[in-house]
């Protein structure tokens, strides 16, 4: 069983913001599978499906970003999912827009959603897919991540959808080291 979590903030006011990259890409992945993430459970929206003989759970925590770990922990406990079998999709200020990076472990890097997940799962050793949102040093970080994505940036993100969908498909049955070698390019 695998758990793929897209991080973001619920509500119309947060749609199309930089902080909602996890929601954006997990929604597009679900769409590619002709499923919806709409079951309300465990402080989140989730769906289950089977692919490659593996049960997959897609989760969008609805606790707001800074409390994402509450929802993740509840799903992990209920389904008895190991940290080895989760992948968290989040935004990353240190990556340019249009770029992504797979990581198998590491610190939260100042990302409050990841920090909360680490507190609830009691480790920094979990897999993540970081989506670049760039950085604007002239704008307060909180205001920047909660600001709307420009049309130009949205086009760059949309170009990434097929590759991100492929990564998520491969996460199901591919060793993560192999996945990082295949998709992480300098």
C-alpha positions as CSV (number, residue, x, y, z in Angstrom):
1,X,0.0,0.0,0.0
2,X,1.2,3.5,-0.9
3,X,0.2,6.9,0.4
4,X,0.7,9.9,-1.8
5,X,0.0,13.2,-0.1
6,X,-0.4,16.6,-1.8
7,X,0.1,19.5,0.5
8,X,-1.9,22.8,0.3
9,X,-4.5,25.0,2.0
10,X,-8.2,24.3,1.6
11,X,-10.6,26.9,0.4
12,X,-11.2,29.1,-2.7
13,X,-9.0,31.9,-1.5
14,X,-6.0,29.5,-1.7
15,X,-6.6,28.1,-5.1
16,X,-3.9,28.8,-7.6
17,X,-1.4,29.9,-4.9
18,X,2.2,28.8,-4.8
19,X,1.7,27.0,-1.5
20,X,-0.8,24.7,-3.1
21,X,1.5,22.9,-5.5
22,X,0.8,19.6,-3.7
23,X,-2.9,20.0,-4.3
24,X,-2.4,21.0,-7.9
25,X,-0.3,18.0,-8.9
26,X,-2.2,15.4,-6.9
27,X,-5.5,16.7,-8.5
28,X,-4.0,16.4,-11.9
29,X,-2.7,12.9,-11.1
30,X,-6.2,11.8,-9.9
31,X,-7.7,13.3,-13.1
32,X,-5.3,11.2,-15.2
33,X,-6.7,8.2,-13.4
34,X,-10.3,9.3,-13.9
35,X,-10.9,9.5,-10.2
36,X,-11.8,12.3,-7.7
37,X,-10.3,13.0,-4.3
38,X,-13.5,13.7,-2.5
39,X,-14.0,11.3,0.5
40,X,-13.9,13.3,3.7
41,X,-12.0,11.4,6.3
42,X,-9.0,11.8,8.7
43,X,-9.1,15.6,8.5
44,X,-8.5,15.3,4.7
45,X,-9.9,14.5,1.4
46,X,-8.9,11.1,0.1
47,X,-9.5,8.4,-2.5
48,X,-8.3,4.8,-2.8
49,X,-7.6,2.9,-6.0
50,X,-5.6,-0.1,-7.1
51,X,-2.8,0.2,-9.7
52,X,-0.2,-2.4,-10.5
53,X,-1.8,-4.7,-7.9
54,X,-1.0,-2.1,-5.2
55,X,-3.6,-0.2,-3.2
56,X,-2.9,3.6,-3.5
57,X,-4.3,6.3,-1.3
58,X,-4.3,9.9,-2.4
59,X,-4.6,12.4,0.4
60,X,-5.2,16.2,0.5
61,X,-5.0,17.3,4.2
62,X,-7.7,19.8,4.9
63,X,-6.1,21.0,8.2
64,X,-4.3,24.0,6.5
65,X,-0.6,23.6,5.6
66,X,0.9,24.1,9.1
67,X,-1.1,21.1,10.6
68,X,-0.8,18.7,7.7
69,X,0.9,16.1,9.8
70,X,-2.4,15.5,11.8
71,X,-4.1,14.1,8.7
72,X,-1.1,12.2,7.5
73,X,-0.6,10.5,10.8
74,X,-4.3,9.5,11.0
75,X,-4.2,7.9,7.6
76,X,-0.9,6.1,8.3
77,X,-2.3,4.7,11.6
78,X,-5.7,3.6,10.1
79,X,-4.2,1.9,7.1
80,X,-1.0,0.8,8.9
81,X,1.2,2.5,6.3
82,X,5.0,2.6,6.9
83,X,6.9,5.8,6.4
84,X,8.8,3.9,3.6
85,X,5.5,3.9,1.6
86,X,4.6,7.6,1.7
87,X,5.4,10.3,-0.7
88,X,4.7,14.0,0.1
89,X,4.3,16.5,-2.7
90,X,5.0,20.1,-1.6
91,X,6.2,23.5,-2.9
92,X,9.8,24.5,-2.5
93,X,11.1,28.1,-2.5
94,X,14.7,27.1,-3.3
95,X,13.8,25.5,-6.6
96,X,13.1,27.6,-9.7
97,X,9.6,27.5,-11.0
98,X,9.2,24.6,-13.5
99,X,11.7,22.4,-11.6
100,X,11.2,19.6,-9.2
101,X,13.3,17.4,-7.0
102,X,12.8,14.0,-5.4
103,X,14.3,13.5,-1.9
104,X,14.4,10.4,0.3
105,X,15.0,12.3,3.5
106,X,16.2,15.6,5.0
107,X,15.1,18.5,7.0
108,X,11.9,20.4,6.4
109,X,14.0,23.4,5.1
110,X,11.7,25.9,6.8
111,X,8.5,24.5,5.2
112,X,5.9,24.5,8.0
113,X,3.8,21.7,6.4
114,X,6.8,19.4,6.2
115,X,7.8,20.4,9.8
116,X,4.4,19.4,11.1
117,X,4.5,16.1,9.2
118,X,8.0,15.3,10.7
119,X,6.6,16.1,14.2
120,X,3.7,13.7,13.7
121,X,5.5,10.8,12.1
122,X,8.6,11.3,14.3
123,X,11.2,11.2,11.5
124,X,12.7,13.2,8.7
125,X,13.2,10.0,6.7
126,X,10.3,10.1,4.3
127,X,10.1,10.5,0.6
128,X,9.1,13.8,-1.0
129,X,8.6,15.4,-4.3
130,X,9.4,19.1,-4.1
131,X,8.0,21.4,-6.7
132,X,9.8,24.7,-7.4
133,X,8.0,27.9,-6.9
134,X,11.1,30.2,-7.0
135,X,11.6,32.9,-4.4
136,X,11.1,36.7,-4.4
137,X,13.4,38.2,-1.7
138,X,11.5,41.5,-2.0
139,X,8.3,40.0,-0.7
140,X,7.6,38.5,2.7
141,X,7.8,34.7,2.4
142,X,4.3,34.1,3.9
143,X,2.8,36.6,1.4
144,X,4.8,35.2,-1.5
145,X,3.7,31.5,-0.9
146,X,0.1,32.6,-0.4
147,X,0.1,34.8,-3.6
148,X,-1.5,33.7,-6.8
149,X,0.5,32.1,-9.6
150,X,1.1,34.2,-12.6
151,X,-0.3,33.0,-16.0
152,X,3.3,32.5,-17.2
153,X,4.3,30.4,-14.2
154,X,1.0,28.4,-14.4
155,X,2.0,27.5,-18.0
156,X,5.4,26.2,-16.8
157,X,3.7,24.2,-14.1
158,X,1.2,22.7,-16.6
159,X,4.1,21.5,-18.8
160,X,5.3,19.5,-15.8
161,X,2.1,17.5,-15.3
162,X,2.9,14.6,-17.6
163,X,6.3,14.1,-16.0
164,X,4.9,14.4,-12.4
165,X,2.2,11.9,-13.3
166,X,4.9,9.5,-14.6
167,X,6.9,9.9,-11.4
168,X,3.8,9.2,-9.3
169,X,3.0,6.1,-11.4
170,X,6.6,4.9,-11.0
171,X,6.6,5.5,-7.2
172,X,4.1,2.7,-6.9
173,X,6.5,0.0,-8.1
174,X,10.0,1.4,-8.5
175,X,12.8,1.6,-5.9
176,X,13.1,5.2,-4.8
177,X,16.8,5.4,-5.4
178,X,16.2,4.3,-9.0
179,X,13.4,6.9,-9.2
180,X,15.7,9.7,-8.0
181,X,18.4,8.6,-10.4
182,X,16.0,8.6,-13.3
183,X,14.2,12.0,-12.6
184,X,16.6,14.2,-10.6
185,X,18.7,16.1,-13.2
186,X,21.1,19.0,-12.5
